[in-house]
């Protein structure tokens, strides 16, 4: 697998900070054209999309952001509910002067993007739900999510490169291949920042812990909510996605008025990283249609 630097060679990209209503927000951005915002998952960061920037920057102004409390974006005095993440995203769109944007989110990012499309339909052109959808997990999915919650607690409670590697391994179909030393180093450096670990622990507890709670699921990931998604939507899934299998996503997407599905065969929770070329093709085919 190539390195982050090799993936970005020849791309006119930049790391930028925007003021999103008082929250200093870190972004990796590139390209010109309509805004496309990539949103990572729980505990993630903008580097999740470095293998997708070059292909998409040919058609869009790409913004890979660190969501609220993640990466190098400021933390906040909040409970990190989906509404908190949505408010930050909308404030970011205001900061870049985007009346509307294409939104593509992975896992938690998919839930945030979906809620943004529900609450602010005038701000979303098209939506991609990447290995995350507003649907409670089944019994097998709950066990898999309990596993990642435990790995997250270890990474935020006793930070070592081994605990970071173990947490990243949950995301991958082939962790021995896909979890590179460089990726471990990047996440370790982010988590090792002063004050970062308590924030990561709180977010993991509230989000991953929430998905294991039926009352939380009824409020935040009730599929009936998706009937209000007005924009065209791509449900981009994987054969090995932990937490929510293909069959669950197929059932949930029936609630979205204008949705289609693509399933990638050789990745788990990070198809944009493990299968960048098939991901980029399916993604761009939908966005540019």
C-alpha positions as CSV (number, residue, x, y, z in Angstrom):
1,X,0.0,0.0,0.0
2,X,1.2,3.5,-0.8
3,X,2.1,6.1,1.8
4,X,0.1,9.3,2.5
5,X,2.8,11.3,0.9
6,X,2.8,9.2,-2.3
7,X,-1.0,9.4,-2.4
8,X,-0.8,13.2,-2.4
9,X,2.2,13.6,-4.7
10,X,1.3,15.9,-7.6
11,X,-1.9,17.1,-5.9
12,X,-2.1,20.8,-5.2
13,X,-3.5,20.4,-1.7
14,X,-3.2,22.4,1.5
15,X,-3.9,22.0,5.2
16,X,-6.1,24.9,6.3
17,X,-7.9,26.0,9.4
18,X,-11.3,27.7,9.3
19,X,-13.3,29.4,12.0
20,X,-16.6,27.6,12.2
21,X,-18.6,29.8,14.6
22,X,-15.6,30.0,17.0
23,X,-14.4,26.4,16.5
24,X,-11.0,26.2,14.8
25,X,-11.5,23.5,12.3
26,X,-8.7,21.6,10.5
27,X,-9.2,20.7,6.8
28,X,-7.2,19.0,4.1
29,X,-8.5,20.6,0.9
30,X,-7.8,20.5,-2.8
31,X,-9.4,21.2,-6.2
32,X,-11.9,23.7,-7.7
33,X,-15.6,23.3,-8.3
34,X,-18.6,22.6,-6.2
35,X,-17.8,21.8,-2.5
36,X,-17.6,18.2,-1.5
37,X,-17.1,17.5,2.2
38,X,-15.7,14.2,3.4
39,X,-16.6,13.2,7.0
40,X,-14.7,10.6,8.9
41,X,-15.9,8.2,11.6
42,X,-15.8,8.0,15.4
43,X,-12.2,8.8,16.6
44,X,-11.1,9.5,13.0
45,X,-9.5,12.4,11.2
46,X,-9.1,13.9,7.7
47,X,-6.3,11.5,6.7
48,X,-9.0,8.8,6.3
49,X,-9.5,10.2,2.8
50,X,-6.0,10.9,1.5
51,X,-6.5,8.1,-1.1
52,X,-9.5,9.8,-2.6
53,X,-8.5,13.5,-2.7
54,X,-6.7,13.4,-6.1
55,X,-9.5,11.7,-8.0
56,X,-12.2,13.9,-6.6
57,X,-10.2,17.2,-6.8
58,X,-10.4,16.9,-10.6
59,X,-14.2,17.7,-10.3
60,X,-14.8,19.2,-6.9
61,X,-13.4,21.5,-4.2
62,X,-12.7,18.7,-1.8
63,X,-12.7,19.4,2.0
64,X,-11.7,16.5,4.3
65,X,-12.4,17.9,7.7
66,X,-11.6,16.9,11.2
67,X,-15.1,16.9,12.8
68,X,-15.8,18.5,16.2
69,X,-13.4,17.3,18.9
70,X,-11.5,15.2,16.4
71,X,-8.0,15.5,14.9
72,X,-6.7,19.0,15.1
73,X,-10.2,20.6,15.3
74,X,-11.1,22.3,18.6
75,X,-13.0,20.3,21.2
76,X,-16.2,21.7,22.6
77,X,-18.0,21.8,25.9
78,X,-20.9,19.6,24.7
79,X,-22.1,16.0,24.8
80,X,-21.1,15.3,21.2
81,X,-24.6,14.4,20.1
82,X,-25.3,14.1,16.4
83,X,-26.9,17.5,16.6
84,X,-23.6,18.9,17.9
85,X,-21.8,17.5,15.0
86,X,-24.4,18.7,12.5
87,X,-24.3,22.2,14.0
88,X,-20.5,22.3,13.5
89,X,-20.8,21.0,10.0
90,X,-23.3,23.7,9.0
91,X,-21.1,26.3,10.7
92,X,-18.2,25.1,8.6
93,X,-20.3,25.3,5.4
94,X,-21.1,28.9,6.4
95,X,-17.4,29.5,7.0
96,X,-16.4,28.4,3.5
97,X,-19.3,30.3,1.9
98,X,-21.1,27.2,0.7
99,X,-24.9,27.5,0.3
100,X,-25.0,23.8,-0.6
101,X,-22.5,21.0,-0.7
102,X,-22.1,17.4,-1.6
103,X,-21.7,15.4,1.7
104,X,-20.0,12.0,2.0
105,X,-19.6,10.5,5.4
106,X,-18.2,7.2,6.7
107,X,-19.7,5.6,9.8
108,X,-20.4,8.4,12.3
109,X,-19.7,10.8,9.4
110,X,-22.5,9.1,7.5
111,X,-24.9,9.6,10.4
112,X,-23.9,13.3,10.6
113,X,-24.3,13.8,6.9
114,X,-27.7,12.1,7.0
115,X,-29.0,14.2,9.9
116,X,-27.7,17.3,8.0
117,X,-29.7,16.3,5.0
118,X,-32.8,15.8,7.2
119,X,-32.5,19.0,9.2
120,X,-31.0,21.3,6.5
121,X,-32.3,19.9,3.2
122,X,-31.5,23.1,1.4
123,X,-27.8,22.7,2.2
124,X,-27.2,19.3,0.7
125,X,-26.9,18.6,-3.0
126,X,-26.2,14.8,-2.8
127,X,-25.5,12.5,0.0
128,X,-23.2,9.4,0.4
129,X,-23.7,7.1,3.3
130,X,-20.4,5.1,3.5
131,X,-20.7,2.1,5.9
132,X,-23.1,4.1,8.1
133,X,-26.8,4.5,8.0
134,X,-29.6,5.4,10.4
135,X,-30.5,1.8,11.4
136,X,-29.9,0.0,14.7
137,X,-27.5,-2.9,14.6
138,X,-28.7,-6.5,14.9
139,X,-27.4,-8.8,17.6
140,X,-24.2,-9.7,15.7
141,X,-23.6,-6.0,14.9
142,X,-24.0,-5.1,18.6
143,X,-21.3,-7.6,19.5
144,X,-19.0,-6.1,16.9
145,X,-19.7,-2.6,18.1
146,X,-19.1,-3.6,21.7
147,X,-15.7,-4.9,20.5
148,X,-14.7,-1.6,18.9
149,X,-15.9,0.3,22.0
150,X,-13.6,-1.8,24.1
151,X,-10.7,-1.2,21.7
152,X,-11.5,2.5,21.8
153,X,-11.4,2.5,25.6
154,X,-8.0,0.9,25.5
155,X,-6.6,3.3,23.0
156,X,-7.9,6.3,24.9
157,X,-7.2,4.9,28.4
158,X,-3.7,3.5,27.8
159,X,-2.2,5.1,24.7
160,X,0.4,2.9,22.9
161,X,1.0,2.3,19.3
162,X,-0.2,-1.3,19.8
163,X,-3.6,-0.1,21.2
164,X,-3.9,2.4,18.3
165,X,-3.1,-0.4,15.8
166,X,-5.7,-2.7,17.4
167,X,-8.3,0.0,17.1
168,X,-7.5,0.7,13.5
169,X,-7.5,-3.0,12.8
170,X,-11.3,-3.2,13.5
171,X,-11.8,-0.9,10.4
172,X,-10.1,-3.2,8.0
173,X,-10.9,-6.5,6.2
174,X,-7.1,-7.2,6.0
175,X,-5.6,-5.3,8.9
176,X,-2.1,-6.8,8.4
177,X,-2.0,-5.2,5.0
178,X,-4.1,-2.1,5.5
179,X,-3.0,-0.8,8.9
180,X,0.4,0.7,7.9
181,X,3.0,1.9,10.4
182,X,2.5,5.4,8.9
183,X,-1.3,5.3,9.7
184,X,-0.6,4.2,13.2
185,X,2.0,7.0,13.7
186,X,-0.5,9.6,12.4
187,X,-3.3,8.5,14.7
188,X,-0.9,8.1,17.6
189,X,0.4,11.6,17.2
190,X,-3.1,13.0,17.1
191,X,-4.2,11.1,20.2
192,X,-1.0,12.1,22.0
193,X,-1.9,15.8,21.9
194,X,-2.6,17.3,25.4
195,X,-6.2,16.8,26.5
196,X,-7.1,14.6,23.5
197,X,-7.6,11.3,25.2
198,X,-10.5,12.4,27.5
199,X,-12.3,13.9,24.5
200,X,-11.8,10.7,22.4
201,X,-13.1,8.6,25.3
202,X,-16.1,10.8,25.7
203,X,-17.0,10.7,22.0
204,X,-16.5,6.9,21.9
205,X,-18.6,6.4,25.0
206,X,-21.4,8.7,23.7
207,X,-21.5,7.5,20.1
208,X,-20.4,3.8,20.2
209,X,-22.0,3.3,23.6
210,X,-25.1,5.0,22.3
211,X,-25.5,2.6,19.4
212,X,-25.6,-0.2,21.9
213,X,-28.5,1.4,23.7
214,X,-32.0,0.9,22.4
215,X,-33.4,4.2,23.6
216,X,-30.5,6.1,22.0
217,X,-31.0,4.2,18.7
218,X,-34.7,5.1,18.7
219,X,-33.9,8.8,19.0
220,X,-30.8,9.0,16.7
221,X,-30.7,6.1,14.2
222,X,-34.4,5.4,13.6
223,X,-34.7,4.5,9.9
224,X,-38.1,6.3,9.7
225,X,-36.1,9.6,10.0
226,X,-34.7,8.9,6.5
227,X,-38.0,9.4,4.8
228,X,-37.2,13.1,5.1
229,X,-33.9,12.9,3.1
230,X,-34.8,14.8,-0.1
231,X,-31.6,14.6,-2.0
232,X,-30.3,11.8,-4.2
233,X,-28.4,9.3,-1.9
234,X,-25.8,6.6,-2.5
235,X,-25.6,3.9,0.1
236,X,-22.0,2.7,-0.4
237,X,-21.5,-0.5,1.6
238,X,-19.0,-3.4,1.9
239,X,-19.3,-7.1,2.1
240,X,-17.3,-7.2,5.4
241,X,-18.7,-4.1,7.2
242,X,-18.8,-4.7,10.9
243,X,-21.8,-3.5,12.9
244,X,-24.3,-3.3,10.1
245,X,-24.2,-6.0,7.4
246,X,-25.3,-5.5,3.8
247,X,-28.8,-7.0,4.5
248,X,-29.4,-4.4,7.3
249,X,-28.4,-1.5,5.0
250,X,-30.6,-2.8,2.2
251,X,-33.6,-2.8,4.5
252,X,-32.8,0.7,5.9
253,X,-32.3,2.3,2.5
254,X,-35.9,1.5,1.5
255,X,-36.8,4.5,3.7
256,X,-34.9,6.9,1.6
257,X,-37.0,8.3,-1.3
258,X,-34.2,8.5,-3.9
259,X,-31.4,6.0,-3.0
260,X,-29.3,3.4,-4.7
261,X,-26.7,1.0,-3.4
262,X,-23.2,-0.1,-4.3
263,X,-21.5,-3.0,-2.4
264,X,-17.7,-3.3,-2.5
265,X,-16.4,-6.8,-2.0
266,X,-12.9,-6.5,-0.5
267,X,-13.1,-4.0,2.4
268,X,-14.7,-3.6,5.8
269,X,-15.4,-0.2,7.5
270,X,-12.9,1.9,5.5
271,X,-13.5,1.1,1.8
272,X,-12.2,4.5,0.8
273,X,-8.8,3.4,2.2
274,X,-8.8,-0.4,1.4
275,X,-10.4,-0.2,-2.0
276,X,-9.7,3.4,-3.2
277,X,-10.0,2.8,-6.9
278,X,-13.4,1.0,-6.8
279,X,-14.6,3.5,-4.1
280,X,-13.5,6.5,-6.2
281,X,-15.2,5.1,-9.3
282,X,-18.5,4.3,-7.6
283,X,-18.5,7.6,-5.7
284,X,-17.7,9.8,-8.7
285,X,-20.2,7.9,-11.0
286,X,-22.9,8.9,-8.5
287,X,-21.8,12.4,-7.7
288,X,-21.2,13.4,-11.4
289,X,-24.4,11.8,-12.8
